[in-house]
């Protein structure tokens, strides 16, 4: 089951949309905006009935919660839970199109940093192709409209990042045409104006580029009483002086030598002997992997049986198969304070090079960013002392040649 919000709200099962959600749509939208977090009954009532709540709003809310639970059924990837005086819609990684959109954006950015703008452009196109119209199209209410506006801003940022790539790839005519079309609906987005001016000037249409600046300047003065920002003024000045760099400061692609390679595995047990049959079984699984997704290897047994030692020994022997590094986390599944998947993901993201300011507070988004950073890489992820599948599932890589070793009782 997947939730689609980048357009009219839909639930899709096995590729087929479920029937119209009717009166439950606003409630589901509110839960999806705060997915994997408790949402108070008061906030949900305000969202569903912003102007004219019924006489028994809590009872009506309970009825609609029951309808959503019926729609979800027994799908293992999501659940609608009651938490005190709040409800929480649990959505697994990739269970909502927003996660896939943000994952694509993160992957495209990593490709740009790795010096592959052509593939990055294709990834941006696929991410933008997930949009079927305005987010939560057809639904109203202050909270839903605010959430939709945040998503729309993310979409426009991706559109602008993609236009920077077109300029970088010297596809100036296409960049200018697309920027001009977008400015019809977003006349005050100065980055778009910069991109239009650069595309026009690079193809010899200097007068049109200068007119684009004048159009923005007049609109800002007449509507808001302000001047254009420093970035667009600089592009205007560069055009006047004839020294415009089409690849210049609109946030164009940068490069880096190579992605960060973490090495987090503990040292293997000294003098390890035995477990020949078990090591051979793991080797056989590794040899028969299909390459479409990560290989997951589960090692179970009672406490003290040597699960971790076995996993680390196999990792030592197969070290050359994982040139992009190893990640390790003790999930503390046998203890009262089991590790939270979001906390573990934050540690993995930092180890893979994410800045502290770029760590999402949402589990689904953090998992999507994690999978994007591992896409196309061969990394060994060692999850020690796991409690259950729900704790492990968000920590699994997506497509690619990585492997996951999980130990637990």
C-alpha positions, 0 to 999 in steps of 0.5 A: 500500500502506498499513499499518494499526496503529490496531487489528489490524495489517493491510496494505491494498492498493487498499483490500483487506486482505491475508491474516492476517500470522500469525507475521510480525505481531510483526516487522512491528509492531516495524519499524513502531514504528521506521519509517524508522529502523534497528532492530537484530537484537537488538531485533527478536529480543527483540520477536518472541521475548520469552520463548523465542527459537528455537535459531537466532533470526537465521536465523528472523528472516531468514526472516520478513524475507523473508516481509515483503519478499514481502508488500510486493512492488515497492510504490514507497512502502515497502521493507525494507532491510538496514543492517549488523546492522539492518533498516529499514522505509521507509514514505513519507508517509501510508503508515501510518494513524498519520501520517494520524491525527497529520496530522488532529490537527495540522490540527484544531489549526490550525483551532482557532487560526484560529478555526474550531472547527466544522470542527476538530470534523469533522476531529477526528472523522475522525481518531478514525474511523481507530481500529478498536480498540486499537493493535496489537490481539492482539499482545503483548510489552513493546516492542509494548505500550509502543508501543501505550500511546504511541499510546493516549495520543495518542488520548486527548489528541485525545479530550480536545481534541475534548471541549474543542471541544464545550464551546466550542460549548456542546454541554454535554450531549453533552460531559458524556455522552461524558466520563462514558462515557470515565471508566468506562475512564479514572477518573484522567484529571483533564482528563476529570473537569474536562470532565464537571464543566463540562458538568454544571454548565453545564446546571444539574446542579451536584450531579452535577458536585460528586459527580464531583469527590468520586468522583475525590477518593476514588478517588485517596486510596484508590488512590494516597494523593494529592489531585486536581491544581490544575486540577480543584480550581479547577473544583470551587471555581468551581462552589462559588462559582457563577462557573464559566466553561464555556469556561475552563481545560481547554485550550479553543480559542484564536484567532490573527489569521492563520497565519505567511506565509513569504517565502523565495524568492531574488531573481529574476535581474535583466534576465531575458530569453527562455524565452518558450516555457517560461514559456508552458508552465508558465503553461498547466500552472498554468491547467489545474490541477485543484485537487485536489492541488498542481501539480508543475512539474519543470525539468530541464537540464544545469548552468548551463542556467538552470533556477533562473532560469526557475523564479524568474522564473515565481514572480515573475510569479505571486506574487499566486497564492500569498498564503500565502507561498513556501518555498525549499530548496536540496536540493544534489542535484548535490553529495556532501552532498545535503540530507536531507528531514527537515532540509528539513521541519524548516526548512519547519515552523519557517517555517510557525510550528511551535515547535522543540519540536514538530519530529518526529524521524520523517520520515513524521510531519514530512511529515504535520505539514507537509501539515497546515499547508499544507492549505487554503492556497496556497503556492509550494514551490521545491525547487532542485537536486533529486537524485531523486524520493525526496528530493522526495516527502516535501516535496510538499504534500497536497491544496490549491491549492499549487504545487511547482517542482522543478529538477534535472539 
